[in-house]
Amino acid sequence: MLAERPIQEGSSKTSSSLTRSFLTILVLYLAIQGALFSAYAIPLGFFGVYFWRFALTSTAFHATTFALYLLFKNDFVIEPSGVVLERVNRANKITLFRISTLPTILFVLLASKDYPMRFELVALVAIVFATDFLDGYVSRRDKETTRIGKMMDSAGDYSLLFVISVVFHYYRIIPTWFLWLLVFRLAGQGVMVLAVLAVKKRITPRTSFLGKVTVAATMVLYAFELLRFVADIPPVTYEVLEYIVGAIIAVSVVDKVLLMVRDLQSKLPEPPGTGRLNSTLSGDKHVDD
């Protein structure tokens, strides 16, 4: 079991320990992503073409992730026990790995246009998608569900979907209307979060049923879309699935607006605590992704 300490005790020491842990993990993941990219790029021959762009993008991405950690470091709190982590726990490590992989996926997908890697590409995306289910299972098994973990999980899911959506559209795998619908959903969510943060000064990390269905349905669709490269399936099958998932995304937009209105009308939980995220265990029980 990871070392934990009540929020009221040794907060400065705990914060320093957590920061070292987070930074160590980010540096390790940066190195792992470099190795993962090289494992694809060297055998397939695109290392020299993409390496420096990948290296700069991945480094900047990991640096930005650390900056966001500094903003939300007081929210690494286990619920409902109310203890703060001294080190990043297992579930959050898995979520961070998924987030860390985004630049790698981006450049491997870009390279796949000129360098054939059908089965390798399917395997990479499938592994990253699988971590979405693994981190939730581990957090429940270890009873270490954290306030920040809920937000990171949601941010990781949607960031991954955004990156893949842009690349899929670039390669004409998904239609233009589907890309813009998903972008509207993601941009709308960002605007709503900022609106609640501006009014309430704090936000509540939430995971609604429709939010989870939207992420899961889109991930399944994208995994299925990759079969275009390895299987002979009638094009109409992909079109039907795209419209079904598009309808789910559209309904989730309405759901998100209703939840934002509810958040704006709700009272802040007491006491507010030291972080920027409200506990989802105080008062309002529904959650919103």
C-alpha positions in Angstrom: 0.0 0.0 0.0 1.3 3.4 -0.9 2.2 5.8 1.9 -0.6 8.3 2.8 -1.1 11.0 5.3 -4.1 12.9 6.5 -4.4 16.3 4.9 -4.1 18.1 8.2 -0.7 16.5 9.0 2.6 17.4 7.4 1.1 19.0 4.3 4.3 20.7 3.2 6.4 17.5 3.5 3.7 15.4 1.8 3.4 18.0 -1.1 7.2 17.9 -1.7 7.2 14.1 -1.7 4.3 14.0 -4.1 5.9 16.5 -6.4 9.1 14.5 -6.6 7.1 11.3 -7.3 5.1 13.0 -10.1 8.2 14.5 -11.7 10.1 11.2 -11.5 7.2 9.4 -13.2 6.9 12.1 -16.0 10.6 11.9 -16.7 10.4 8.0 -16.8 7.4 8.2 -19.1 9.1 10.6 -21.4 11.9 8.2 -21.8 9.5 5.3 -22.3 7.7 7.2 -25.0 11.0 7.9 -26.7 11.8 4.1 -26.6 8.3 3.2 -27.9 8.5 5.7 -30.7 11.9 4.3 -31.7 10.6 0.8 -31.6 8.2 1.8 -34.3 10.3 4.3 -36.2 13.6 2.4 -36.5 12.4 -0.9 -38.0 9.9 0.9 -40.3 12.4 3.6 -41.4 10.8 6.9 -40.3 13.1 7.6 -37.3 15.1 10.3 -39.1 12.0 11.9 -40.6 10.0 12.4 -37.4 12.3 12.0 -34.5 13.2 15.6 -33.7 9.6 16.8 -34.2 8.4 14.0 -31.9 11.1 14.7 -29.3 10.2 18.4 -29.1 6.5 17.8 -29.0 6.7 15.1 -26.4 9.0 17.1 -24.2 6.7 20.2 -24.4 3.7 18.0 -23.7 5.2 16.4 -20.6 6.3 19.8 -19.3 2.8 21.1 -19.8 1.5 18.1 -17.9 3.8 19.0 -15.0 2.6 22.6 -15.0 -1.0 21.4 -14.7 0.0 19.1 -11.8 1.3 22.2 -10.0 -2.1 23.8 -10.5 -4.0 20.8 -9.1 -1.4 19.2 -6.7 -3.6 19.7 -3.7 -6.3 17.5 -5.2 -4.4 14.3 -5.0 -6.8 13.3 -2.3 -8.3 9.8 -1.8 -12.0 9.7 -1.3 -13.8 9.1 1.0 -10.9 8.6 3.5 -9.7 12.2 3.1 -6.0 11.5 2.9 -3.5 13.1 0.6 -1.1 11.0 -1.4 2.6 11.2 -0.7 3.3 9.4 -4.0 1.4 9.0 -7.2 -0.7 5.8 -6.8 -1.1 2.9 -9.3 -4.3 4.0 -10.9 -3.0 7.6 -11.5 0.2 6.1 -13.0 -1.9 4.2 -15.5 -3.9 7.3 -16.4 -0.7 9.4 -16.7 0.8 6.7 -19.0 -2.3 7.0 -21.3 -1.9 10.8 -21.4 1.9 10.5 -21.9 1.3 8.3 -25.0 -0.6 11.0 -26.9 2.4 12.5 -28.8 3.6 9.0 -29.7 0.2 8.0 -31.1 0.0 11.3 -33.0 3.4 10.8 -34.8 2.9 7.1 -35.4 -0.5 7.8 -37.0 1.1 10.6 -39.1 3.9 8.3 -40.2 1.4 5.5 -41.1 0.3 7.4 -44.2 3.7 6.7 -45.9 5.0 3.8 -43.9 2.8 0.6 -43.8 2.2 -0.6 -40.2 -1.4 -1.9 -40.1 -1.2 -4.5 -37.4 1.4 -2.5 -35.4 -0.9 0.5 -35.4 -4.0 -1.5 -34.4 -2.0 -3.0 -31.5 -0.8 0.4 -30.2 -4.2 2.0 -30.2 -5.8 -1.1 -28.7 -3.3 -1.1 -25.8 -3.8 2.6 -25.1 -7.6 2.1 -25.2 -7.3 -0.8 -22.7 -5.7 1.4 -20.1 -9.0 3.4 -19.9 -10.6 0.3 -18.2 -7.5 -0.7 -16.3 -7.0 2.4 -14.2 -10.6 2.4 -13.0 -10.3 -1.2 -12.0 -7.1 -0.7 -10.1 -8.4 2.4 -8.3 -11.4 0.4 -7.1 -9.4 -2.7 -6.2 -6.9 -0.7 -4.2 -9.6 1.6 -2.7 -7.5 4.6 -3.9 -10.0 6.6 -6.0 -8.7 10.1 -6.0 -10.4 13.4 -6.7 -7.7 14.4 -9.3 -7.9 10.9 -10.9 -11.4 11.4 -12.0 -10.4 14.6 -13.9 -7.3 13.1 -15.3 -9.2 10.1 -16.6 -11.7 12.3 -18.4 -9.0 14.6 -19.8 -7.0 11.7 -21.0 -9.9 10.1 -22.7 -11.0 13.2 -24.6 -7.4 14.2 -25.4 -6.8 10.8 -26.9 -10.1 11.0 -28.9 -9.3 14.4 -30.2 -5.8 13.5 -31.4 -7.1 10.3 -33.1 -10.1 12.2 -34.6 -7.9 14.8 -36.2 -5.6 12.2 -37.7 -8.5 9.9 -38.8 -10.1 12.9 -40.6 -6.8 13.8 -42.2 -6.6 10.3 -43.7 -10.4 10.4 -44.6 -11.2 7.5 -42.2 -14.0 9.4 -40.5 -16.3 12.0 -42.2 -16.0 15.7 -41.7 -19.4 16.0 -39.9 -18.3 13.5 -37.3 -15.0 15.3 -36.5 -16.8 18.7 -36.1 -19.5 17.1 -33.9 -16.8 15.6 -31.6 -14.8 18.9 -31.6 -18.0 20.8 -30.7 -18.6 18.3 -27.8 -15.0 18.7 -26.5 -14.8 22.5 -26.9 -18.2 22.9 -25.4 -17.1 20.9 -22.3 -14.1 23.1 -21.9 -16.1 26.3 -22.1 -18.6 24.9 -19.6 -15.8 24.0 -17.1 -14.3 27.4 -17.4 -17.8 29.0 -16.9 -18.3 27.0 -13.7 -14.8 27.7 -12.5 -15.3 31.5 -13.1 -18.5 31.6 -11.2 -17.8 29.0 -8.4 -14.0 29.3 -8.3 -13.9 25.5 -8.0 -15.1 22.6 -10.1 -16.4 19.2 -9.3 -14.8 16.2 -11.2 -17.7 14.2 -12.5 -18.3 11.0 -14.6 -21.8 10.8 -15.9 -23.3 7.7 -17.5 -23.7 9.5 -20.9 -20.1 10.8 -20.7 -18.7 7.3 -20.2 -21.0 5.9 -23.0 -19.7 8.7 -25.3 -16.1 7.9 -24.7 -16.6 4.1 -24.8 -18.7 4.2 -28.0 -16.2 6.5 -29.8 -13.3 4.3 -28.7 -15.0 1.2 -30.0 -15.9 2.9 -33.3 -12.3 4.0 -33.8 -10.9 0.6 -33.0 -13.4 -0.8 -35.5 -12.4 1.9 -38.1 -8.9 0.5 -38.1 -10.3 -2.8 -39.5 -10.4 -0.9 -42.8 -6.7 -1.7 -43.1 -6.9 -5.4 -42.2 -10.4 -6.7 -43.2 -12.8 -6.5 -46.1 -16.0 -5.0 -44.5 -18.7 -3.3 -46.5 -18.3 0.6 -46.2 -22.0 0.9 -45.2 -21.2 -0.8 -41.9 -18.8 2.0 -41.0 -21.4 4.6 -42.0 -24.1 3.1 -39.8 -21.8 2.9 -36.8 -20.7 6.5 -37.3 -24.3 7.7 -37.3 -25.1 5.7 -34.2 -22.1 7.1 -32.3 -22.8 10.6 -33.6 -26.3 10.4 -32.1 -24.8 9.4 -28.8 -22.4 12.4 -28.9 -25.2 14.8 -29.8 -27.4 13.6 -26.8 -24.4 13.9 -24.5 -24.0 17.6 -25.5 -27.5 18.3 -24.2 -26.8 16.3 -21.1 -23.6 18.3 -20.5 -25.5 21.6 -20.8 -28.1 20.5 -18.2 -25.4 19.4 -15.8 -23.6 22.7 -16.2 -26.8 24.5 -15.3 -27.1 22.3 -12.2 -23.6 23.0 -11.2 -24.0 26.7 -11.4 -27.2 26.5 -9.3 -25.7 24.2 -6.6 -24.1 25.4 -3.4 -20.4 24.9 -2.7 -19.7 21.9 -0.3 -18.4 22.8 3.1 -15.6 22.9 4.0 -14.1 23.7 0.6 -10.7 22.3 1.3 -7.3 23.4 -0.2 -7.6 22.1 -3.7 -9.4 23.4 -6.8 -11.7 20.4 -7.1 -14.8 19.7 -5.0 -15.4 16.3 -3.5 -18.1 14.3 -5.4 -19.0 12.7 -2.1 -20.4 15.8 -0.5 -24.0 16.6 -1.2 -24.5 16.1 -4.9 -24.0 12.5 -5.8 -24.3 12.6 -9.6 -21.1 12.8 -11.6 -20.3 14.4 -14.9 -17.7 13.5 -17.5 
